[in-house]
Amino acid sequence: MSVSLDTIMALAKRRGFVFQSSEIYGGLNGCWDFGPLGVELLRNIKEQWWRAMTLRDDIEGLDAAILMHPRTWEASGHVEQFADPMIDNRTSKARYRADTLIEEFIERLRKKGKHDQAVALEARLRTATTPDDFYAIITEAEIPDPVSGTRDWTPVRFFNLMFKTFVGPVEDASSVVYLRPETAQGIFVNFKNVLDASRRKLPFGIAQIGKAFRNEINTKYFLYRTREFEQMEMQYFI
């Protein structure tokens, strides 16, 4: 017997595992609160993972700040490249990740038995890198909007997934910072600090548990794609 995701979500709320964030005000899409049982489950998972990682002779722990110097994200390529292709339908006002829109259309082609067309579109999608590439696939394949059924698309443009904010009282270019989209960079920038403080020699690892934030174009599938989430990550240096 198959169980729908809606059934799982309803059970998770009823039993006190997960609630929609700010539900009394209509909820905030892509954000979730862990209830009494959910927070205990989350704590148990994190504790088990932390023990498995750090109760070893070759791994050290770290808890880096969520806010980091913006040059961190420039050096890592996130400012320029941490982006998804976005497209809007003018009729329905719905917004999509262009690559996901194409992937879902390919899956529908397969279900209809149109395997050759699906394979051809997959090959084009693998080589698509620019907004024009994605737009050409969508328009030439005549991919419709899943909501309205129309093909009235805006041009594709890239959308950076990092949340931007400001430090200090003045909001200008010199005070821009980002909520980290991943925890790895905190490990990388502290590599020498941990190396010196722990008097380690290579190889060794650095483990961290912490919040990360991504301004996803579309959030769906319950907890599988959210805008605020927790990462458990270990980087091993050799």
C-alpha positions in Angstrom: 0.0 0.0 0.0 1.4 3.4 -1.0 1.2 6.3 1.3 1.0 9.8 0.0 3.3 12.6 1.1 0.3 14.6 2.3 -0.6 11.7 4.6 3.0 11.7 6.0 2.9 15.5 6.5 -0.5 15.3 8.4 0.8 12.5 10.6 4.1 14.4 11.4 2.0 17.5 12.5 -0.5 15.5 14.5 2.2 13.6 16.4 4.3 16.7 17.0 7.2 16.1 14.8 7.1 19.0 12.3 4.9 22.1 12.0 4.7 24.6 9.1 6.7 27.7 10.2 4.4 30.7 11.2 1.4 28.6 10.5 -1.0 30.9 12.3 -0.1 33.7 9.8 -0.5 31.5 6.8 2.9 29.8 7.0 6.2 30.6 5.3 6.9 28.5 2.3 10.0 26.3 2.6 10.5 26.8 6.4 9.5 24.3 9.1 9.5 24.1 12.9 10.3 20.9 14.7 7.8 20.1 17.5 8.4 18.2 20.8 9.1 14.8 19.2 10.7 16.2 16.2 13.3 18.2 18.1 14.2 15.1 20.2 14.6 13.0 17.0 16.7 15.7 15.5 18.9 15.9 18.6 19.4 12.1 18.7 20.4 12.0 15.0 22.9 14.9 15.5 24.4 13.3 18.7 24.8 9.9 17.0 26.5 11.5 14.0 28.7 13.7 16.1 29.9 10.7 18.2 30.6 8.7 15.0 32.6 11.6 13.5 34.5 13.1 16.4 35.2 10.1 18.7 38.0 9.2 16.3 41.7 10.1 16.5 41.8 11.8 13.1 38.8 14.2 13.2 38.3 17.5 15.0 35.1 19.4 15.6 34.2 23.0 14.6 31.3 25.4 15.0 31.8 28.2 12.5 29.7 31.4 12.3 26.8 31.6 9.9 27.8 35.1 8.7 31.2 35.2 7.0 33.3 37.8 5.2 31.8 38.3 1.7 35.2 37.6 0.1 34.7 34.0 1.3 31.9 33.6 -1.1 33.6 35.5 -3.9 36.7 33.2 -3.6 34.5 30.1 -3.6 32.6 31.1 -6.7 29.2 31.3 -4.9 28.7 35.0 -5.7 29.1 34.4 -9.4 28.0 30.8 -9.9 25.7 29.7 -7.1 22.6 30.2 -9.1 19.7 28.3 -10.7 18.0 29.1 -14.1 14.6 30.7 -13.4 11.6 31.1 -15.7 8.1 32.6 -15.2 4.8 31.9 -17.0 3.1 35.1 -17.8 -0.4 33.6 -17.7 -0.3 31.7 -14.4 2.3 33.9 -12.8 4.0 30.6 -11.7 7.7 30.5 -11.3 10.0 27.5 -12.0 13.5 26.3 -12.1 14.0 25.9 -15.9 16.0 22.7 -15.6 13.4 21.1 -13.3 10.6 22.2 -15.7 12.5 20.4 -18.5 13.2 17.3 -16.4 9.6 16.9 -15.4 8.5 17.3 -19.1 11.0 14.6 -20.0 9.5 12.3 -17.4 6.1 12.8 -18.8 7.4 12.0 -22.3 8.7 8.7 -21.0 5.4 7.8 -19.4 3.7 8.4 -22.8 6.2 6.1 -24.5 8.1 8.8 -26.4 11.5 7.6 -25.4 13.4 8.9 -28.4 12.2 12.5 -27.8 13.0 12.1 -24.1 16.5 10.9 -24.8 17.1 13.8 -27.2 16.0 16.4 -24.7 18.1 14.9 -22.0 21.2 15.2 -24.2 20.4 18.9 -24.8 19.8 19.5 -21.1 23.1 18.0 -20.1 25.0 20.5 -22.2 22.8 23.5 -21.3 24.8 26.2 -19.4 23.4 29.6 -20.4 19.9 31.1 -20.0 19.5 31.0 -23.8 20.2 27.3 -23.8 17.4 26.5 -21.3 15.0 28.9 -23.1 15.7 27.3 -26.4 14.9 23.8 -25.1 11.6 25.0 -23.5 10.4 26.9 -26.5 11.5 24.4 -29.2 10.1 21.4 -27.3 6.9 23.5 -26.7 6.9 22.7 -23.0 3.6 23.9 -21.4 3.1 25.5 -18.0 1.9 22.7 -15.7 -0.6 25.1 -14.1 -2.2 27.0 -17.1 -1.1 24.8 -20.0 0.1 27.9 -21.9 3.5 28.5 -23.4 3.7 32.2 -22.6 7.2 32.1 -21.0 9.5 34.9 -19.9 13.2 34.7 -20.9 15.3 32.5 -18.6 17.6 34.3 -16.1 19.9 33.1 -13.4 18.9 33.6 -9.8 21.5 33.5 -7.0 20.4 31.3 -4.2 22.3 33.1 -1.4 20.3 35.2 1.1 21.8 38.7 1.2 21.7 41.0 4.3 23.7 43.8 5.8 25.9 44.2 8.9 25.8 47.5 10.8 23.4 50.5 10.5 24.2 51.4 6.9 22.9 49.3 4.0 25.4 49.8 1.2 27.7 47.7 -0.9 30.4 47.8 1.8 28.1 46.1 4.4 26.8 43.3 2.3 27.0 39.8 3.8 25.3 36.5 3.1 23.7 33.8 5.1 25.9 30.8 4.4 24.4 28.4 1.8 26.6 25.5 3.0 28.8 24.8 6.0 31.9 23.6 4.1 33.4 27.1 3.7 33.6 27.6 7.5 35.7 24.4 7.6 37.9 25.6 4.8 38.7 29.0 6.1 39.5 27.6 9.5 41.7 24.8 8.2 45.0 26.4 9.4 43.5 27.5 12.7 42.4 23.9 13.5 45.7 22.6 12.2 47.7 24.8 14.5 45.5 24.6 17.5 45.2 20.8 17.5 48.8 20.3 16.4 47.6 17.9 13.7 49.4 16.4 10.8 47.8 15.4 7.6 45.6 13.4 7.0 42.8 14.6 9.3 39.2 15.7 9.1 37.1 18.6 10.5 33.4 18.0 11.3 30.7 20.5 11.8 26.9 20.6 12.3 25.1 23.9 11.5 22.4 25.8 9.8 22.6 26.7 6.1 20.2 28.8 4.0 19.3 28.7 0.3 16.7 31.0 -1.3 15.3 28.2 -3.5 13.2 29.2 -6.5 10.7 26.5 -5.6 10.4 24.5 -2.4 8.5 21.3 -2.4 8.5 17.7 -1.2 8.0 18.6 2.5 11.5 18.6 4.2 13.4 17.4 1.1 13.9 21.0 -0.2 13.7 23.9 2.2 15.1 27.4 2.5 16.6 26.8 6.0 18.1 23.5 6.9 20.8 21.8 9.0 23.9 20.2 7.6 26.1 17.6 9.1 29.4 17.7 7.2 32.9 16.4 7.5 35.8 17.5 5.3 38.8 15.2 5.2 42.2 16.6 4.2 45.0 14.4 2.8 
